[in-house]
Amino acid sequence: MSRSGAAIPLTVIAGAILVAACTEIPSGASDVLSFQIDPLPSPSVVVGDSLRDTLGVVRGISLTAFNYSGAEVESPLVIFRTLDRGIRVDSLTGIVRGDSVRAAARIVATLGGLSGNVLVAVTQKPDSVVGSNARDSLAYSLVDSVNISPELSVKVLTFSPRVPTDSAVGQWLVSFQVVSPGDTALAHLVADNGGRSSLDTTSATGIGGRKIKLDVERLTSLTDSVIVHAFVKYRGVNVRGSPVRLVLKVKPK
């Protein structure tokens, strides 16, 4: 399973966008030379709802514009439009609304002669979460400097009256927290690349997870357990089953 290890694993594909070399370079303090699309409040929007942040507040797409000297240009006039079905966007505010499920919908931000794209998934409403790999173990080595566990994971689900069984919700944020032991240097959450990360975005199958990196030099007993809570929220409120309790047993090889 391959997912981004960034704090908020998002599919922004804009970055800094420069004026073509063949045009006159804008040099005024309020003239835009480049811009970058800001991280999305969420990688996905729910069908029939607007794009929201982790607290449940509706947020539009935003960007940061820069002039020739690299200073930020205040309140640039940006026009937003969609390239795909399944999603709508207000042309001025950048507020996104989901119409139908789609793995990725393209939205274009245009500022003067510059433009950049951002991808937003459209999902069904997440209404429950269950453990996927809720219990696992790590046989650590006292001489190995890197002791990383298998992934502890959950599955985010939705229930539709038209479908008799629960269906997976992809592209949804899951947050993880080590609740035991209290020594955060002993056990901390990492992504697939080994970098610290407490957030994951669910795969197309609804799975999101994080691994545990163990500092064996800080162990106070040879056998122990690491307890992790996984949180899934919609509109800032925990869905059914959240938080999920995940347990990692640790013991020497």
Protein Blocks (a to p, Z undefined) as FASTA:
>chain_A
ZZdfbfblcfbfkbpadddfkbccdfbfklcfbdcddddfbfbdcehiacddfkopacdd
ddddddfkopacehiacddddfbehiacdfklopacdfbdcfbdcddddehjbccddddd
dddddfbdcdfblcccddddfkbcbdcddddddddddddfkbmbdcddehiacddddfbd
fblmlpccddfkopacfbdcddfkopacddddddfklpcbfbdcddddddddeehiaceh
iacddddddddZZ
